[in-house]
């Protein structure tokens, strides 16, 4: 049995992630995307329930929510944090090397995924997770 | 509902079954009748009404 987390947490985190990524996209600021890359790294390595956004959710948002917590497996959202990290790292490298087009595309993809998750509770990375496992082991 | 049984299966440790049943994401809930035949499925966490409708359809 793997770890389960409150499914409302990642959606909240995705909302902040979308705001941070939109800020990065508009300002083209290296430090904003670098900060988000660190957040993704924490989410990918330690788990999405340990990011600063998740801590805000736990301390401030969760006690105020009236809906019943829905538990979900931590592995799909953790995988999507890793996908986010890849895009953020590409954007960081693009920012340092002055590849503006690559920066815009990488941040844009990550922003689109975060927005889908926040607005429609549709986690793109989570959907990819089991499909990738299926393909990878189908030999 | 004492005649309803619930079983939790970890998808990742049963990938063969995942492919066979064409499970695309977790969680997926399969509704089986007493003969073990799938009569419906819910992708994502099923809503209460969804579960009630599925169980009512089996009865």
Backbone of each chain as ProteinMPNN parsed JSONL, in Angstrom:
{"seq_chain_A": "XXXXXXXXXXXXXXXXXXXXXXXXXXXXXXXXXXXXXXXXXXXXXXXXXXXXXXXXXXXXXXXXXXXXXXXXXXXXXXXXXXXXXXXXXXXXXXXXXXXXXXXXXXXXXXXXXXXXXXXXXXXXXXXXXXXXXXXXXXX", "coords_chain_A": {"N_chain_A": [[0.856, -1.195, 0.0], [0.602, 2.129, -0.883], [1.406, 5.571, -0.045], [-1.294, 7.729, 0.796], [-2.793, 10.839, -0.066], [-4.504, 13.927, 0.712], [-6.659, 14.731, -1.795], [-7.439, 17.284, -2.433], [-5.376, 18.94, -1.911], [-3.231, 18.89, -3.976], [-4.655, 20.216, -6.005], [-5.058, 22.785, -5.051], [-2.343, 23.49, -4.801], [-1.701, 23.443, -7.497], [-3.066, 25.665, -8.375], [-1.639, 27.818, -7.199], [0.8, 27.285, -8.396], [0.129, 27.778, -11.077], [-0.273, 30.566, -10.984], [2.296, 31.435, -10.272], [3.759, 30.471, -12.469], [2.526, 31.894, -14.533], [3.32, 34.442, -13.821], [6.058, 34.125, -14.222], [6.056, 33.741, -16.966], [5.101, 36.194, -17.952], [6.928, 38.076, -16.908], [9.344, 37.022, -17.671], [11.273, 36.332, -15.857], [14.164, 35.002, -14.458], [14.495, 34.162, -11.791], [11.981, 33.687, -10.793], [11.051, 31.447, -12.248], [13.065, 29.719, -11.516], [12.591, 29.468, -8.79], [10.124, 28.129, -8.896], [10.994, 25.789, -10.061], [12.479, 24.687, -7.987], [10.424, 24.197, -6.161], [8.957, 22.278, -7.621], [10.916, 20.305, -7.643], [11.071, 19.559, -4.944], [8.509, 18.51, -4.697], [8.67, 16.394, -6.501], [10.725, 14.792, -5.533], [10.542, 14.513, -2.654], [7.795, 14.47, -2.344], [4.481, 15.557, -3.284], [3.073, 16.513, -1.135], [4.777, 17.877, 0.486], [5.667, 20.293, -0.451], [6.172, 23.915, -0.371], [3.73, 25.107, -1.083], [1.89, 23.107, -0.529], [2.175, 23.022, 2.2], [1.1, 25.456, 2.944], [-1.509, 24.925, 2.201], [-2.139, 22.878, 4.009], [-1.86, 24.156, 6.519], [-3.405, 26.54, 6.375], [-5.567, 26.42, 4.483], [-6.88, 23.877, 4.408], [-8.044, 23.498, 7.082], [-10.216, 25.181, 6.813], [-11.843, 24.178, 4.895], [-14.912, 22.674, 4.002], [-15.761, 20.483, 2.643], [-15.707, 16.885, 2.333], [-12.653, 15.183, 2.854], [-10.988, 13.709, 0.103], [-9.193, 10.893, -0.492], [-6.19, 10.242, -2.264], [-3.905, 8.313, -4.247], [-0.469, 8.916, -3.851], [1.409, 8.651, -5.859], [0.782, 9.196, -8.722], [0.352, 12.167, -8.704], [2.877, 12.87, -7.729], [4.536, 12.04, -9.769], [3.684, 13.829, -11.734], [4.694, 16.173, -10.718], [7.359, 15.754, -11.218], [7.348, 15.822, -13.994], [6.662, 18.502, -14.327], [8.949, 19.591, -13.216], [10.894, 18.952, -15.133], [10.072, 20.55, -17.318], [10.341, 23.076, -16.09], [13.09, 23.131, -15.584], [14.117, 23.088, -18.163], [13.171, 25.567, -18.954], [14.624, 27.211, -17.181], [17.261, 26.786, -18.049], [16.966, 27.733, -20.657], [16.433, 30.393, -20.104], [18.852, 31.242, -18.994], [20.595, 30.865, -21.139], [19.533, 32.555, -22.939], [17.554, 31.774, -24.706], [14.794, 32.712, -25.716], [12.413, 31.857, -27.023], [12.256, 29.109, -26.476], [12.042, 29.239, -23.713], [9.511, 30.461, -23.422], [7.825, 28.493, -24.551], [8.316, 26.232, -22.902], [7.58, 27.169, -20.305], [5.002, 27.85, -20.94], [3.762, 25.345, -21.549], [3.918, 24.082, -19.039], [2.405, 25.857, -17.56], [-0.097, 25.567, -18.807], [-0.742, 22.928, -18.091], [-0.819, 23.144, -15.29], [-2.899, 24.935, -15.038], [-5.087, 23.475, -16.086], [-5.29, 21.535, -14.122], [-5.867, 23.079, -11.835], [-8.214, 24.481, -12.567], [-10.036, 22.589, -13.661], [-9.654, 20.295, -12.251], [-8.241, 18.382, -13.539], [-5.596, 16.389, -13.904], [-2.954, 16.323, -15.83], [-0.395, 15.086, -15.872], [-0.883, 13.017, -14.063], [-2.676, 11.482, -15.494], [-1.052, 10.598, -17.502], [0.627, 8.974, -16.141], [-0.128, 6.182, -15.383], [-0.526, 5.176, -17.921], [2.006, 5.385, -19.067], [3.411, 3.622, -17.427], [2.096, 1.276, -18.145], [2.786, 0.984, -20.856], [5.565, 0.883, -20.665], [6.023, -1.504, -19.353], [4.94, -3.377, -20.94], [5.99, -5.891, -22.302]], "CA_chain_A": [[0.0, 0.0, 0.0], [1.416, 3.345, -0.928], [0.905, 6.706, 0.726], [-2.423, 8.478, 0.245], [-2.833, 12.236, 0.352], [-5.772, 14.629, 0.472], [-6.653, 15.102, -3.216], [-7.698, 18.714, -2.606], [-4.082, 19.611, -1.779], [-2.59, 19.148, -5.259], [-5.406, 21.18, -6.813], [-4.673, 24.088, -4.486], [-0.951, 23.732, -5.199], [-1.7, 23.731, -8.928], [-3.539, 27.048, -8.54], [-0.496, 28.708, -6.925], [1.781, 27.008, -9.449], [-0.323, 28.488, -12.282], [-0.015, 31.993, -10.781], [3.752, 31.632, -10.319], [4.202, 30.252, -13.852], [2.034, 33.025, -15.328], [4.23, 35.546, -13.488], [7.323, 33.832, -14.911], [5.833, 33.926, -18.403], [4.919, 37.619, -18.232], [8.124, 38.853, -16.555], [10.545, 36.328, -18.166], [12.259, 36.437, -14.778], [14.854, 33.736, -14.164], [14.349, 33.735, -10.391], [10.62, 33.18, -10.582], [10.987, 30.074, -12.757], [14.008, 28.924, -10.712], [11.866, 29.163, -7.551], [9.128, 27.093, -9.198], [11.741, 24.547, -10.306], [12.81, 24.139, -6.661], [9.16, 23.659, -5.617], [8.704, 21.027, -8.352], [11.921, 19.317, -7.219], [10.625, 19.05, -3.638], [7.327, 17.69, -4.971], [9.047, 15.187, -7.238], [11.64, 13.95, -4.754], [9.976, 14.189, -1.329], [6.359, 14.237, -2.487], [3.727, 16.807, -3.461], [2.52, 16.972, 0.156], [5.836, 18.547, 1.252], [6.073, 21.561, -1.063], [5.679, 25.083, 0.398], [2.312, 25.33, -1.396], [1.128, 22.089, 0.205], [2.21, 23.395, 3.623], [0.09, 26.524, 3.092], [-2.799, 24.228, 2.143], [-2.331, 22.118, 5.253], [-1.983, 25.043, 7.681], [-4.397, 27.62, 6.251], [-6.748, 26.152, 3.648], [-7.56, 22.637, 4.799], [-8.946, 23.651, 8.239], [-11.383, 25.988, 6.455], [-12.648, 23.472, 3.893], [-16.02, 21.919, 4.599], [-15.977, 19.245, 1.899], [-15.05, 15.693, 2.835], [-11.388, 14.914, 2.16], [-10.923, 12.532, -0.76], [-7.8, 10.459, -0.496], [-5.696, 9.706, -3.539], [-2.561, 7.761, -4.27], [0.496, 10.005, -4.023], [2.356, 8.423, -6.957], [0.531, 9.993, -9.941], [0.712, 13.591, -8.573], [4.33, 13.002, -7.559], [5.079, 11.931, -11.116], [3.424, 15.059, -12.494], [5.649, 17.172, -10.225], [8.613, 15.489, -11.934], [7.156, 16.346, -15.35], [6.756, 19.951, -14.156], [10.357, 19.91, -12.966], [11.601, 18.886, -16.418], [9.735, 21.775, -18.061], [10.913, 24.233, -15.391], [14.544, 23.109, -15.785], [14.33, 23.519, -19.561], [12.949, 27.02, -18.956], [15.744, 27.846, -16.475], [18.419, 26.74, -18.967], [16.642, 28.644, -21.762], [16.561, 31.76, -19.587], [20.287, 31.532, -18.814], [21.252, 30.909, -22.442], [18.896, 33.57, -23.76], [16.652, 31.188, -25.71], [13.483, 33.213, -25.312], [11.329, 31.045, -27.579], [12.201, 27.857, -25.713], [11.541, 29.623, -22.388], [8.066, 30.691, -23.528], [7.145, 27.218, -24.799], [8.432, 25.372, -21.713], [6.734, 27.732, -19.243], [3.628, 27.785, -21.439], [3.257, 23.98, -21.359], [3.754, 23.841, -17.599], [1.275, 26.695, -17.133], [-1.331, 24.95, -19.311], [-1.016, 21.745, -17.267], [-1.195, 23.609, -13.944], [-4.226, 25.56, -15.149], [-6.066, 22.382, -16.231], [-5.433, 20.9, -12.815], [-6.504, 24.013, -10.899], [-9.556, 24.883, -12.993], [-10.939, 21.473, -13.954], [-9.236, 19.133, -11.471], [-7.71, 17.404, -14.482], [-4.136, 16.354, -13.739], [-2.4, 15.741, -17.056], [0.705, 14.176, -15.504], [-1.46, 11.826, -13.418], [-3.28, 10.675, -16.559], [0.042, 9.99, -18.245], [1.398, 8.083, -15.27], [-0.426, 4.752, -15.526], [-0.346, 4.824, -19.336], [3.446, 5.19, -19.278], [3.765, 2.366, -16.752], [1.544, 0.192, -18.951], [3.584, 0.842, -22.069], [6.926, 0.548, -20.298], [6.134, -2.884, -18.877], [4.248, -4.269, -21.876], [6.965, -6.579, -23.155]], "C_chain_A": [[0.887, 1.238, 0.0], [0.733, 4.449, -0.128], [-0.284, 7.354, 0.018], [-2.383, 9.901, 0.776], [-4.215, 12.815, 0.074], [-5.739, 15.193, -0.95], [-6.899, 16.595, -3.447], [-6.4, 19.514, -2.55], [-3.421, 19.921, -3.112], [-3.328, 20.175, -6.125], [-5.101, 22.604, -6.348], [-3.256, 24.453, -4.927], [-0.868, 24.094, -6.676], [-2.141, 25.169, -9.198], [-2.392, 28.035, -8.282], [0.562, 28.538, -8.005], [1.418, 27.774, -10.721], [-0.038, 29.988, -12.168], [1.481, 32.285, -10.901], [4.267, 31.482, -11.758], [3.738, 31.382, -14.769], [2.917, 34.246, -15.09], [5.565, 35.367, -14.211], [7.202, 34.127, -16.405], [5.791, 35.413, -18.768], [6.218, 38.397, -18.011], [9.403, 38.296, -17.186], [11.667, 36.342, -17.126], [12.838, 35.068, -14.422], [14.533, 33.24, -12.761], [12.965, 33.183, -10.092], [10.528, 31.724, -11.045], [11.948, 29.165, -11.977], [13.349, 28.52, -9.389], [10.869, 28.028, -7.787], [9.811, 25.749, -9.453], [12.101, 23.876, -8.979], [11.564, 23.503, -6.026], [8.828, 22.315, -6.29], [9.659, 19.926, -7.875], [11.538, 18.707, -5.875], [9.443, 18.098, -3.842], [7.673, 16.36, -5.634], [9.865, 14.233, -6.379], [11.023, 13.536, -3.407], [8.495, 13.832, -1.427], [5.607, 15.546, -2.543], [3.122, 17.346, -2.158], [3.547, 17.717, 0.998], [6.284, 19.872, 0.651], [5.576, 22.725, -0.201], [4.191, 25.331, 0.152], [1.431, 24.363, -0.603], [1.088, 22.417, 1.698], [1.214, 24.514, 3.904], [-1.299, 25.893, 3.106], [-3.114, 23.576, 3.486], [-2.633, 23.045, 6.435], [-3.18, 25.995, 7.574], [-5.685, 27.227, 5.537], [-7.561, 24.972, 4.169], [-8.49, 22.808, 6.011], [-10.229, 24.409, 7.91], [-12.293, 25.294, 5.45], [-13.723, 22.635, 4.584], [-16.231, 20.582, 3.905], [-15.196, 18.085, 2.531], [-13.718, 15.491, 2.116], [-11.491, 13.634, 1.329], [-9.46, 12.133, -0.822], [-7.416, 9.949, -1.879], [-4.269, 9.223, -3.37], [-1.573, 8.891, -4.575], [1.319, 9.853, -5.311], [2.04, 9.187, -8.242], [0.835, 11.494, -9.785], [2.209, 13.819, -8.372], [5.029, 12.925, -8.916], [4.864, 13.233, -11.893], [4.294, 16.217, -12.006], [6.988, 17.01, -10.954], [8.527, 16.001, -13.38], [7.283, 17.874, -15.325], [8.202, 20.386, -13.98], [11.158, 19.916, -14.27], [11.349, 20.165, -17.226], [10.37, 23.013, -17.42], [12.427, 24.303, -15.603], [14.906, 23.543, -17.201], [14.195, 25.039, -19.633], [14.091, 27.764, -18.276], [16.968, 27.917, -17.397], [18.198, 27.709, -20.135], [16.816, 30.095, -21.337], [18.031, 32.168, -19.485], [20.981, 31.698, -20.171], [20.608, 31.91, -23.399], [18.017, 33.036, -24.877], [15.211, 31.517, -25.342], [12.309, 32.372, -25.784], [11.127, 29.766, -26.794], [11.623, 28.125, -24.322], [10.022, 29.741, -22.422], [7.298, 29.383, -23.701], [7.149, 26.344, -23.541], [7.526, 25.869, -20.588], [5.264, 27.631, -19.644], [3.005, 26.409, -21.241], [2.969, 23.707, -19.886], [2.554, 24.62, -17.072], [-0.052, 26.067, -17.572], [-1.728, 23.757, -18.439], [-1.489, 22.147, -15.867], [-2.596, 24.214, -13.964], [-5.322, 24.492, -15.251], [-6.364, 21.738, -14.883], [-6.221, 21.798, -11.853], [-7.96, 24.27, -11.274], [-10.516, 23.704, -13.119], [-10.619, 20.207, -13.173], [-8.768, 18.008, -12.393], [-6.185, 17.458, -14.447], [-3.531, 15.58, -14.906], [-1.307, 14.705, -16.759], [0.191, 12.883, -14.89], [-2.054, 10.888, -14.457], [-2.203, 9.932, -17.336], [0.682, 8.846, -17.462], [1.146, 6.6, -15.515], [-0.216, 4.289, -16.966], [1.12, 4.543, -19.633], [3.901, 3.878, -18.64], [3.306, 1.166, -17.573], [2.417, -0.09, -20.161], [4.981, 0.316, -21.737], [7.081, -0.927, -19.916], [5.48, -3.884, -19.822], [5.236, -4.941, -22.822], [6.741, -8.077, -23.1]], "O_chain_A": [[1.812, 1.355, 0.804], [-0.369, 4.275, 0.392], [-0.283, 7.507, -1.204], [-1.993, 10.141, 1.919], [-4.992, 12.258, -0.701], [-4.897, 16.031, -1.271], [-6.606, 17.115, -4.524], [-6.325, 20.626, -3.074], [-3.079, 21.073, -3.376], [-2.703, 20.913, -6.886], [-4.911, 23.508, -7.162], [-2.999, 25.574, -5.367], [-0.068, 24.943, -7.069], [-1.654, 25.812, -10.128], [-2.195, 28.975, -9.053], [1.148, 29.513, -8.475], [2.29, 28.352, -11.37], [0.389, 30.614, -13.139], [1.885, 33.254, -11.544], [5.102, 32.265, -12.21], [4.465, 31.786, -15.677], [3.229, 34.991, -16.019], [6.13, 36.322, -14.743], [8.111, 34.681, -17.023], [6.373, 35.833, -19.768], [6.576, 39.263, -18.809], [10.423, 38.984, -17.242], [12.849, 36.36, -17.468], [12.112, 34.118, -14.129], [14.323, 32.045, -12.554], [12.805, 32.313, -9.236], [9.999, 30.871, -10.333], [11.673, 27.978, -11.8], [13.516, 27.395, -8.919], [10.777, 27.091, -6.994], [9.274, 24.698, -9.105], [12.037, 22.653, -8.858], [11.634, 22.425, -5.435], [8.468, 21.347, -5.621], [9.265, 18.77, -7.723], [11.658, 17.498, -5.678], [9.384, 17.025, -3.242], [7.048, 15.334, -5.362], [9.721, 13.014, -6.482], [10.991, 12.353, -3.07], [8.004, 12.988, -0.678], [6.02, 16.535, -1.937], [2.709, 18.504, -2.095], [3.234, 18.149, 2.108], [7.189, 20.513, 1.184], [4.665, 22.55, 0.608], [3.468, 25.72, 1.069], [0.381, 24.736, -0.08], [0.103, 22.132, 2.38], [0.566, 24.534, 4.95], [-2.156, 26.266, 3.906], [-4.215, 23.712, 4.02], [-3.523, 22.776, 7.241], [-3.883, 26.228, 8.557], [-6.771, 27.65, 5.934], [-8.776, 25.066, 4.345], [-9.617, 22.314, 5.981], [-11.219, 24.299, 8.634], [-13.395, 25.771, 5.182], [-13.479, 21.984, 5.6], [-16.802, 19.657, 4.483], [-14.166, 18.286, 3.175], [-13.657, 15.616, 0.893], [-12.01, 12.617, 1.789], [-8.597, 12.941, -1.164], [-8.211, 9.311, -2.568], [-3.536, 9.659, -2.483], [-1.817, 9.719, -5.453], [1.87, 10.839, -5.802], [2.95, 9.783, -8.819], [1.512, 12.058, -10.644], [2.745, 14.843, -8.795], [5.988, 13.652, -9.176], [5.75, 13.684, -12.619], [4.602, 17.133, -12.769], [7.662, 17.992, -11.265], [9.494, 16.538, -13.92], [7.928, 18.465, -16.191], [8.63, 21.408, -14.516], [12.002, 20.787, -14.481], [12.279, 20.779, -17.747], [10.875, 23.89, -18.119], [12.986, 25.386, -15.78], [15.876, 24.271, -17.412], [14.991, 25.714, -20.285], [14.49, 28.834, -18.736], [17.619, 28.955, -17.513], [19.118, 28.414, -20.551], [17.289, 30.925, -22.113], [18.406, 33.285, -19.84], [21.844, 32.56, -20.334], [21.072, 32.093, -24.524], [17.757, 33.724, -25.865], [14.505, 30.709, -24.738], [11.333, 32.187, -25.057], [10.002, 29.377, -26.483], [10.819, 27.344, -23.814], [9.329, 29.193, -21.565], [6.252, 29.182, -23.083], [6.119, 25.787, -23.16], [6.791, 25.086, -19.988], [4.396, 27.365, -18.814], [1.854, 26.304, -20.815], [1.918, 23.173, -19.532], [1.786, 24.122, -16.249], [-1.013, 26.039, -16.803], [-2.898, 23.592, -18.093], [-2.433, 21.568, -15.329], [-3.378, 24.031, -13.031], [-6.354, 24.589, -14.588], [-7.51, 21.44, -14.548], [-7.122, 21.337, -11.152], [-8.837, 24.277, -10.411], [-11.679, 23.806, -12.728], [-11.232, 19.164, -13.397], [-8.889, 16.829, -12.06], [-5.567, 18.425, -14.892], [-3.59, 14.351, -14.958], [-1.298, 13.607, -17.317], [0.725, 11.802, -15.14], [-1.959, 9.667, -14.336], [-2.4, 8.797, -17.772], [1.202, 7.888, -18.034], [2.072, 5.847, -15.816], [0.214, 3.161, -17.209], [1.451, 3.598, -20.349], [4.673, 3.121, -19.229], [4.019, 0.169, -17.69], [2.747, -1.238, -20.458], [5.511, -0.563, -22.415], [8.136, -1.524, -20.129], [5.462, -5.085, -19.552], [5.308, -4.599, -24.002], [7.462, -8.833, -23.751]]}, "seq_chain_B": "XXXXXXXXXXXXXXXXXXXXXXXXXXXXXXXXXXXXXXXXXXXXXXXXXXXXXXXXXXX", "coords_chain_B": {"N_chain_B": [[-25.478, -1.693, 2.876], [-25.309, -4.882, 2.714], [-24.893, -6.829, 0.805], [-23.136, -5.885, -0.973], [-19.874, -5.856, -2.097], [-16.613, -4.577, -1.608], [-13.539, -4.166, -3.169], [-10.153, -3.306, -3.044], [-7.643, -2.746, -5.345], [-4.255, -2.485, -6.008], [-3.104, -0.699, -8.658], [-0.529, -0.412, -9.775], [0.918, -2.626, -8.939], [-0.271, -4.58, -10.311], [0.019, -4.668, -13.176], [-0.38, -6.2, -15.424], [-3.045, -6.92, -15.258], [-4.104, -4.381, -15.385], [-3.619, -3.698, -18.046], [-5.099, -5.69, -19.321], [-7.727, -5.111, -18.521], [-7.91, -2.639, -19.502], [-7.381, -0.267, -17.946], [-7.006, 3.109, -17.478], [-6.333, 5.252, -15.861], [-5.741, 6.099, -12.402], [-7.85, 6.77, -9.586], [-9.77, 3.944, -10.78], [-13.0, 2.737, -10.81], [-14.57, -0.326, -10.969], [-17.696, -1.723, -11.629], [-19.116, -4.663, -10.77], [-21.359, -7.325, -11.491], [-23.227, -9.98, -9.813], [-22.356, -12.164, -11.189], [-19.826, -11.558, -11.773], [-19.38, -10.027, -13.93], [-18.443, -7.109, -15.663], [-20.343, -4.205, -15.333], [-20.241, -1.56, -15.463], [-18.143, 1.367, -15.219], [-16.208, 3.743, -13.382], [-14.218, 6.473, -13.904], [-11.681, 8.125, -12.123], [-12.387, 9.527, -8.841], [-15.391, 8.131, -7.834], [-18.609, 9.682, -7.811], [-21.024, 9.934, -5.199], [-23.689, 9.582, -6.068], [-23.261, 8.349, -8.475], [-22.235, 5.872, -7.757], [-24.442, 4.853, -6.381], [-26.336, 4.729, -8.448], [-25.141, 2.894, -10.158], [-25.094, 0.596, -8.574], [-27.799, 0.256, -8.151], [-28.589, -0.364, -10.712], [-27.556, -2.865, -11.042], [-29.023, -4.447, -9.328]], "CA_chain_B": [[-25.723, -2.667, 1.801], [-24.449, -6.022, 3.076], [-24.613, -7.698, -0.34], [-22.173, -5.213, -1.855], [-18.496, -6.046, -1.635], [-15.669, -3.625, -2.182], [-12.152, -4.631, -3.146], [-9.176, -2.328, -3.521], [-6.496, -3.396, -5.989], [-3.218, -1.517, -6.373], [-2.888, -0.826, -10.104], [0.892, -0.53, -10.131], [1.461, -3.967, -8.705], [-1.02, -5.518, -11.159], [0.004, -4.005, -14.483], [-0.937, -7.138, -16.407], [-4.497, -6.757, -15.108], [-4.379, -3.019, -15.851], [-3.668, -3.755, -19.512], [-6.197, -6.585, -19.705], [-9.004, -4.431, -18.286], [-7.768, -1.313, -20.099], [-7.464, 0.795, -16.944], [-6.164, 4.195, -18.006], [-5.836, 6.124, -14.793], [-6.199, 5.717, -11.062], [-8.542, 5.488, -9.373], [-10.875, 3.529, -11.634], [-13.88, 1.813, -10.096], [-15.343, -1.222, -11.823], [-18.885, -2.271, -10.981], [-19.329, -6.025, -11.245], [-22.577, -7.955, -10.978], [-22.954, -11.188, -9.018], [-21.679, -13.139, -12.046], [-18.459, -11.081, -11.965], [-19.307, -9.332, -15.218], [-18.4, -5.657, -15.5], [-21.544, -3.552, -15.871], [-19.994, -0.124, -15.528], [-16.907, 1.799, -14.555], [-16.076, 5.177, -13.113], [-12.827, 6.95, -13.883], [-11.562, 9.137, -11.078], [-13.16, 9.185, -7.655], [-16.801, 8.157, -8.218], [-19.54, 10.461, -6.992], [-21.95, 9.097, -4.433], [-24.851, 9.284, -6.913], [-22.764, 7.444, -9.509], [-22.144, 4.549, -7.125], [-25.811, 4.402, -6.092], [-26.982, 4.403, -9.715], [-24.524, 1.674, -10.672], [-25.534, -0.526, -7.744], [-29.235, 0.081, -8.417], [-28.723, -0.981, -12.034], [-27.2, -4.284, -10.908], [-30.09, -5.14, -8.594]], "C_chain_B": [[-24.816, -3.884, 2.008], [-24.103, -6.91, 1.888], [-23.666, -7.054, -1.348], [-20.77, -5.395, -1.278], [-17.569, -5.092, -2.373], [-14.255, -4.193, -2.081], [-11.244, -3.57, -3.737], [-7.982, -3.076, -4.106], [-5.499, -2.317, -6.408], [-2.82, -1.727, -7.84], [-1.424, -1.121, -10.439], [1.475, -1.906, -9.909], [0.686, -5.035, -9.482], [-1.115, -4.972, -12.579], [-0.538, -4.902, -15.595], [-2.462, -6.992, -16.457], [-4.934, -5.389, -15.638], [-4.521, -2.997, -17.376], [-4.873, -4.562, -19.986], [-7.548, -5.873, -19.597], [-9.026, -3.022, -18.877], [-8.054, -0.196, -19.086], [-6.505, 1.898, -17.379], [-5.631, 5.134, -16.949], [-6.368, 5.625, -13.46], [-6.836, 6.921, -10.397], [-9.576, 5.215, -10.462], [-11.704, 2.523, -10.839], [-14.66, 0.982, -11.107], [-16.533, -1.733, -11.018], [-19.161, -3.638, -11.599], [-20.64, -6.561, -10.683], [-22.214, -9.269, -10.273], [-22.268, -12.274, -9.84], [-20.222, -12.731, -12.307], [-18.275, -10.368, -13.289], [-19.335, -7.821, -14.98], [-19.641, -5.023, -16.137], [-21.378, -2.031, -15.92], [-18.67, 0.208, -14.892], [-16.897, 3.304, -14.394], [-14.604, 5.529, -13.078], [-12.744, 8.096, -12.893], [-12.387, 8.707, -9.878], [-14.648, 9.251, -7.995], [-17.64, 8.995, -7.256], [-20.509, 9.496, -6.311], [-23.128, 8.632, -5.31], [-24.494, 8.257, -7.987], [-22.728, 6.001, -8.979], [-23.541, 3.991, -6.892], [-26.531, 3.968, -7.366], [-26.451, 3.081, -10.258], [-25.008, 0.452, -9.899], [-27.018, -0.817, -7.984], [-29.45, -0.646, -9.738], [-28.421, -2.478, -11.982], [-28.358, -5.061, -10.282], [-31.314, -5.446, -9.453]], "O_chain_B": [[-23.683, -3.905, 1.527], [-23.132, -7.665, 1.943], [-23.424, -7.594, -2.427], [-20.529, -5.115, -0.104], [-17.711, -4.836, -3.569], [-13.836, -4.645, -1.016], [-11.528, -3.007, -4.795], [-7.387, -3.929, -3.448], [-5.863, -1.352, -7.081], [-2.283, -2.769, -8.216], [-1.126, -1.971, -11.278], [2.409, -2.315, -10.599], [0.942, -6.23, -9.339], [-2.212, -4.832, -13.121], [-1.087, -4.417, -16.584], [-3.075, -6.948, -17.524], [-5.99, -5.256, -16.256], [-5.425, -2.362, -17.92], [-5.572, -4.174, -20.922], [-8.405, -6.015, -20.469], [-10.021, -2.304, -18.769], [-8.862, 0.698, -19.34], [-5.325, 1.641, -17.62], [-4.58, 5.748, -17.133], [-7.313, 4.838, -13.399], [-6.378, 8.038, -10.64], [-10.182, 6.142, -11.0], [-11.166, 1.575, -10.267], [-15.327, 1.523, -11.989], [-16.387, -2.127, -9.861], [-19.407, -3.751, -12.8], [-20.991, -6.285, -9.536], [-21.039, -9.618, -10.157], [-21.67, -13.194, -9.283], [-19.477, -13.452, -12.971], [-17.147, -10.132, -13.723], [-20.143, -7.319, -14.199], [-19.952, -5.26, -17.304], [-22.274, -1.313, -16.365], [-18.132, -0.579, -14.112], [-17.503, 4.037, -15.176], [-13.835, 4.949, -12.31], [-13.638, 8.94, -12.834], [-13.013, 7.647, -9.895], [-15.135, 10.306, -8.402], [-17.404, 9.007, -6.048], [-20.767, 8.394, -6.797], [-23.508, 7.461, -5.297], [-25.31, 7.413, -8.358], [-23.132, 5.056, -9.658], [-23.806, 2.82, -7.162], [-27.247, 2.967, -7.371], [-27.213, 2.252, -10.755], [-25.297, -0.592, -10.483], [-27.441, -1.973, -8.016], [-30.377, -1.446, -9.872], [-28.955, -3.259, -12.77], [-28.634, -6.197, -10.668], [-32.283, -6.025, -8.962]]}, "name": "protein", "num_of_chains": 2, "seq": "XXXXXXXXXXXXXXXXXXXXXXXXXXXXXXXXXXXXXXXXXXXXXXXXXXXXXXXXXXXXXXXXXXXXXXXXXXXXXXXXXXXXXXXXXXXXXXXXXXXXXXXXXXXXXXXXXXXXXXXXXXXXXXXXXXXXXXXXXXXXXXXXXXXXXXXXXXXXXXXXXXXXXXXXXXXXXXXXXXXXXXXXXXXXXXXXXXXXXX"}
